[in-house]
Amino acid sequence: MAITNDGEEINYGSPDKDPFRKLFDALSAVHTTLPVTCGPEASFAQTLCMNGIQESLSNICLFPELMIMKDKNRIWVDGLAEGFYACYQRGILPSETDLSWARRGKNIDLQVEQPPDLFELLQRIHAHYCKEIEVWAQTDIDAINSQIFCMGVKELGERFRGKITFWGEIDRQHLLPSGTQKEIFQAVCQVKEELYEKGGVIAQCEFGLKANPENVLAVFETWDSFHF
């Protein structure tokens, strides 16, 4: 529900009424020239806040073992929902209560003069995923699908080569739409050099709406030329 400056009420309906609406709209946009209803700029404020939350705490907080419940098909944290609801009722954060697992983060300035470039924004977000990959690499997770060129292919290789499998991916923001054949070749060679170790990388890329078909073909031709 929104109320304009002149008092008009606009009812947008419940976001839970059709939970797949955004997904279907995005899929439709791929096959037409129409823009998506909510582009990256629309989600910038929420993304900025989530990024601030991640920067606020330097380490991932773990729940006490006694709170982690398991059965054959599920894993859940006992009392988590109740704790969040109590915070909501009082209008406070979990860190302002006596919840044993809650930690208070440092203050983060979210003010920006202008929204960053989408690629820069993805770099900032994906940098935090490296912390999560450290945890994932020690679990039963075997592979992850992520935009490795936003995260830094060289750094990923130095930290995780041989520990976890990456979907190969090639820079979908710049190289696939407008890169040269030489740049595509160099990018694939970099992925192989940094991530491949008797496996550990899946040779593929995102064939998105703006990707140059010739560049996509060059990706697979380059992988094929290695003759593993």
RANOR-V608433 format. One record per residue. NEAR is the number of other ideal C-beta (glycine too) atoms within 8 Angstrom. D_FIRST is the distance of its C-alpha to the first C-alpha in whole Angstrom. Layout:
NEAR;D_FIRST
NEAR;D_FIRST
This chain:
6;0
6;4
7;7
8;10
3;14
4;15
6;12
6;10
8;7
8;6
5;5
6;6
5;7
4;9
6;11
4;14
6;14
4;16
6;17
6;20
7;18
8;18
7;22
8;23
10;21
9;23
8;26
9;26
11;26
7;29
5;31
6;30
2;30
6;26
5;24
8;22
5;18
6;17
7;21
7;22
6;21
6;17
9;18
10;21
6;19
7;18
10;22
10;23
9;22
9;23
11;27
10;27
9;27
8;30
8;32
9;31
11;33
2;37
4;37
7;35
8;35
5;37
9;36
8;39
5;41
4;41
11;37
11;37
9;38
5;39
5;40
3;41
3;38
7;36
5;35
7;33
8;33
7;34
7;32
10;29
6;26
7;27
11;28
9;24
8;23
9;25
13;24
7;20
6;21
6;23
5;21
6;24
7;25
10;28
8;30
7;30
11;31
3;35
7;33
5;36
10;35
10;32
7;33
5;32
9;32
5;33
5;31
8;30
4;29
7;26
4;27
7;28
3;29
4;27
6;26
8;29
5;31
8;29
9;33
8;33
13;29
11;31
10;34
10;32
12;30
12;33
9;35
11;34
10;34
12;38
8;38
9;36
13;39
9;41
9;40
10;40
10;43
5;45
6;43
3;44
8;41
5;43
9;41
10;38
5;36
10;35
9;36
13;39
13;39
11;36
14;38
9;41
12;44
8;47
9;45
16;44
11;47
8;49
9;47
11;46
12;49
6;51
5;48
12;45
10;45
15;42
11;41
14;43
15;40
14;41
10;39
13;36
10;35
8;38
14;41
17;41
11;39
5;42
12;44
5;48
8;50
6;52
9;49
16;47
10;51
8;51
13;47
13;48
9;51
10;49
15;47
11;51
8;52
12;50
15;48
11;51
7;54
5;55
6;52
11;48
12;47
8;45
7;46
7;43
12;40
8;37
6;38
7;34
5;33
5;35
13;38
9;42
7;43
7;47
14;45
12;44
8;47
11;49
15;47
10;49
8;52
12;52
11;51
7;54
6;57
7;57
4;59
2;58
